[in-house]
Structure formats: C-alpha cells, structure tokens
Amino acid sequence: MMFKDILVHLDGGPRSATRLKVAVDLARRNEAHLTGIFVVDIPGSDLFYGAGMPYAGGGSMSDMVNSLRADAAAHADAVGQEFRNTVRREGLENEWRIVEGDTVELLALHARYADLTVLGQPNDEEPYKGPTADAVLVNVMLSSGRPILAVPYAGQFERVGDRVLIAWNASREATRALNDAMPLLRGAKIVTVLAVNPRHGIEGHGDVPAADIALHLARHGVRAEAAHTIARDISEGDALLSYAADIGADLIVSGGYGHSRAREMVFGGVTRTLIQEMTVPMLLSH
C-alpha cells in the first residue's frame, strides 16, 4: 500500500509553497503522481444586484466579473509555473489543473480521484479570499471518501511521518483513518497509538487500551506502542495535542468526526480542536 496519486491545493497564498513542499516530499517517497490544482472561484454577474448597472470602476457588473476572472487566471498561471518548476527539479510525474467554479465542491470532487489530498489549516487571521479554509477542509474530509493531509498555517515541515501519533478511540472513523495512513505508518520510525480517557465495554478499548490495534498494526509490519492517558482538566483534543508535543510527533492521524446538513459541514468537538490548534500536519479521514 502506497500513495500513488496525490493532489495538492495551491492558491498562491502565504502557505501555498509550504503545502507544495510537503506534497512533493510525499510524492517522491511514494513514487507517486502529483497533481496541483488551482480553483478560480469567481461569482457570476447574475449574483450581484442590478448586474447591468455600473460599478465604481466604470462598466457593468459583467465587466467587473470578467476583470476578476482575468486577474485570477493570471495568478493561476504564476502559481502553475512555480508548480511545474518544482516538480521538474524533482523529476516527478505530474499534472497541473486550473478549474473554475465553487472551490468547496470542486476540491471534494477532485479529491475522490486521489489517494491523498493536501490542504491548508484554516487561519482566521488571513484576509477573506473566497470560501474559508475551514469550509474547504470540512467538506473535502466529509464528502470525498478520501483522507486529507492538513498542513498548519505556521511552521516548516521538512519531513512528515517519521514520528506518528495515532488518536485512537475504537470508532469507525479512527479505524478508517488508521487504515488510510498505512503507507505512512509503514515508513515511520516511531508510531504511538494513544487512547484518551479509554472506556471498557463492547465499544471500548479492551483490558489494555490501544493494545489490540497495536497488535493489528504489527501484523502489517508496523511496530507501534500502545499508550493511554486520562484528561481531567483539559479537553480530549488538547490532551492529544499536548501528548504529540511531548513525544515530538511530526504527524497526527485522527478520524474526522462531523455531519452534514445540506451545505453546512460541521466538525465534532475533538476534531474541531485539533484542526484549530494543530502545530504539526494531520491526516484526517472520515
């Protein structure tokens, strides 16, 4: 099992180059095909009130939309050139895509045809430039059927997956995430499976929390340490992040918990904490 088809979302923002660097490293290690995608997300003039009326710069609303589209296309060309230069230096099989439409829907669609999609962590401090990173990340995770790798909006990550922390709660989502992360787990130097506030019973963790899933990993050639911790004064999400920092993890693997109400995608509590506060890349799967 390897990631043979990797997709990375590039938008020319301040963290776009970091996402590309992470994606290139993963593609090189997995001998994978790397696809870069840029979404031109410009609303049609019919969405504006009085589309035929002039706007401040002169001309009609349609003229304004066409101007925005031209600017976005020029920006996409510059990002695409950087992508092509980078993958050429690395000798990677690659493809560059420019698509136009709704960012959330298009990324979810294209992610279904990749083994892994690299996205950015939401950053509330960035100026609004269309659909929020939170909306993009949530939608792709919940609706693509594929794992995503979320890259933090701060920090540099030379290599991802040497020291892996798996957030384990014996749920369907955690099981899916663990299985989806197998290509990285097999190449990791240290793998820790952590149960926070483990419980017993038919949906619990057994007599030794996380031991059963660590044994399963061993049968796949992954040596993993089973660990557990009790979080009394902090949330489970904060306990996971604290443990990751203590062991020097460079990747967290977690199930993505949430639900959909039409166009509204909502994270569960632990997933929300991890997404908002992560300091290392996270592989999320629903």
N, C-alpha and C positions, 0 to 999 in steps of 0.2 A: 504494500500500500504506500503510494506516494502522491504528493500533489503534482499532477501533470499539467494542470490548466489553471493558472492564477490570473485573477482580474484585480486591477488596482484603479481606484477612482482618483483622478487628478483634476484639480480645478485651478491651479496656479496660485492658490493661497499660500500663506507663510509655512504651512506644514506639508504641502504637496510634495516637495522634494524629499522630506523625511519618509513619507509613505512609499514613495518610489524606491528609495534606498532599501527599505525593509523588504519590499516585494521583490526587488532584484536579487537580494541575498537568498531569499527563499526559493526563487526560481532557479538560481544557479545550483543550490544544494540539491534540489529535487529534479534537476534537468528538465524543467517544466517550460511550457509555452507561457509567455507573459503578455497579457493584453492590458493596455492602458485605455481608459475611457474618459472622455470629457463630455459633459452634458450641457448643451446650450438650452437654458430654461428661460425663454422669453415669452411673456404672456401675449396673446393676440390682441389686436387693437379693439376687438369687439368686447373685451373685458373692461375697457375704460368707458366711463360715461361720456356720451357725446363723441363717439370715435371720429366723427367728421370735423369736430371743432379743432381749432388751432391750439397748440400748447405753447409754453413760454418761449421756446427756442424758435418759434415760427413753424409753419407747416401743419399738417394734420397729425392726429394720433397715429395713423398708419405710418407716416414718415418717421415718427419717433420710434415706433417699434422696429422698423427696418434699420434705423440707425443703431439701436441697441443690438440687434441681431448681427450687424456688420462688426460692431466692436467686439462682441463675444466670439465671433468667428476668427477675428484677428488674434484674440487672446488664446483661443484654442490652438491656432497654428503655432504660436510661440511655445506653448506647453508641449505640443506634439513633437516639435523639433528637439526639445530637451529630452523627451522620452526616447526618440529614435537615436539620438547621440549616445545616451546612456546604455541602451540595450545593445547597440552596435559594439561599444567598447567591451561589453561583457560576452559578446558572442551568443546572445540568447535568441531563440525563436520568439517572434513577437508579432503583435498586431496593434495598430493604433486606430481607435474608433472615435468619431465625433458624431453624436446623436443629438437630436433636438426634440424637446418635449418636457414632460414632467420628470424632474430629477428622481423623485422617490420611486415612481412607478418603473422608470427605465432601468435604474440600477437594480431593483429587485428582479426585473425580467432578465437582464444580462447575467446576474449572479447565478441564475438557475443553470447556466451552461458552463460554470466554472467549478473547480474543486474547492476553491477558497477565494474570498473577496476581501481585499484590504481597503478599509475605510478609516476615516478620522474620528477621533473622540470629539464629542460636542464641546464647544468653547463659547460660553455666553459672552465673553469679552470681545469676540470678533464682530466686526460690523456685519449686519444682516445683508446677505447677498443672494437671497432666494430661500428655498426650503432649508430649514435648520438642519445642522448635522445630526441633531437628536432625532428628528423625524426620519431622516435618511437611514440612520443606523438601526432604529427600531423596526422600520418597515422591512428593510432587507433581511434582518435576522428572522423576523416572524413570518415572512411570506415567501422567502426564496427557497426554503428547504435545504439550504447550504450553510456551512459555517462561515463566519466572518472573522477577520482579524482586525480589531480596533487598535489604532495606534494613538497614543496620548498626544495631546496638543503641546506638551512640553517635554524636553529631554531628547537625547540622541540614543539610538539603539543599533549598535554595530552588529549584533547577532541576537536572534530571538530563538529561544528554545533549548538552551543549554541547561538551565535550572528551572524546572517547571513545577508550578503548584496547581494541583487539581482540586477544585472546590467540589466536594462530594457530599451529597445528601440522599443518595439511593433513589433519586427520582428519574423519571423518563428523560427529562431534559439533560440532567447530569450525565446519564448513560450515553445519550446521543453525542454530547459534547466530547466525552472521553473517547468514544469511537472515532469521531471525526478528527480528533487531534492525534490519532495513532501515528501518522507519518512523522510528526514532530517528536512524539514520545520515544519512538524507536531510536532516534538520534540524540536524545538528551543525555547529559552526563548525570544529572540528579533529577529524580521525579518524586514528589511528595504528594500523597493523597490525603487531604485534610477534611475531616468531618467536624463541623462546628455545632455544638450542642447536640451531639448524637442521641438518637432515640432508639428504643427497642420496639419489638412487635413485628407484625408481618411486613410493614413498610420501613422497618428500622435498619440498623447497621450490623446486627449480629452481636455476639459476645465481645468481639474486638473490633471497634469501629474502623471501617475502611479496609480491614484485613482481607475480606473476601474479594473486593475489587482489585486490591493489590496482587492477590494470587492470580486473578484473571489476567492482569497485565503481564505477570511473569510468564504465563503460558504463551504470550505473544512476544517474548524476548525483551520485555521492559522491566527492569529492576526498579521497583517503587517501594518507598517507605510509607507505611500507614501511620497516620497521626490524627489526634483529635484534640480539641480544645473547648473549654466552656467560656462562653461570652456572657458575663453577667451585667456589666456596667456599660457595654457598648453594643452596637448592632452587629448582627452576623456579618454584614458586608464590611464593616470597619475591622472586625476581627480577622477576616480573610486578608484584607489589605495590610494589616499590621503583621500578620504571620508571613506574608510574602516579603515584606521589608526585612524581617528578622532573618530569613534564610537566604536573602539575596536573590530571589526569584527574578528571572527576566521574562517570564510568561505566566499568565494565569489562564487556566482552562475552566470554563464555567458554563453550565446550562443557562440559557436565556429564558427568563420567565416573564410572561406577559399575556395580553389578549388583545383582540381587535374588535373595535366597534365601528363598522363601516371604514371610513378613512382614518379614524383615530386609533393609533397604536400606543399601547400603554405598557410600560415596564412594571415588573414586580418590584417589591421593596429592595431586596438584596441586589438584584441586577441593576436597579437604578443607582444604588450607592456605588457599586463597582464601576459603572460607566462614568459617573460624575467625578469620582475621586481617584481613578486608577493612575498609577505612576509608571506602570510597565504595560506592554501590549497585552491584550486579552483575546483569546479565542473563545467566541460565543457561538452557541448552536441551540436552535430551538427544535 
